[in-house]
Amino acid sequence: MSPTARTVIALLKMIPMNCLFHTFANLVALLYCHWCYHCYMQLQRLSHEVKTCLRETFLYPKQIELLQLRRRAIDQIEDLQRNFSFISFLVCIVNFTMCFSSLGSYLWLSENSYPFVTIDAFYTTFNCLMSLSAIFVVAGQVPIEMENFTNEFLKKFEHRFFLEPSQDNTRVLEWLLKKPDLVLSGCKVISYRRSSVLTAVGTILTYGLLVVNMETRNTKCDKC
């Protein structure tokens, strides 16, 4: 079989797999990031409302109203975690695995002079890394914004408490500090934090370079 025929056959095998995999994984990641961003924007609006609220109007009814809105946002985040925990974990694992698979394909097929191997490996790796990064960055914004809301609420609460201490203020403080852990995760195995993006990319690069180094050593041994 001629090199051109082998190239065409290999290309035809790769196109369906890449289209189906990337389309499905990217759609799931996009949907997950959309709902994470929706929850993040809700918390951001609450933080802004607390920050711009006047001390004179930051009374017990207003505090209860803000905490009720926070409770609704927390309920949505918990529903998101419940419904997307497994599927987001699956997408992350598959994307992570595809990066190594793409690297392996490049190492095995590059010697056969397939012209599209390098392009396919770069495209697959870039696509998977972008999908992973989007999940970690967008989902990682939710706990950060919840922390911002708590900090802004406490600042406003302190000013109000100094002006007019009461038992109602003490109750509000207890409710505020009883906040759940809102770190989104995949099956409680992978925690989606922005700092984890560098960890994932570093792991892929480390093992990728290790495989390349092993392949280079084997090639040198064969020549010897």
Disulfide bonds with the S-S distance in Angstrom:
none
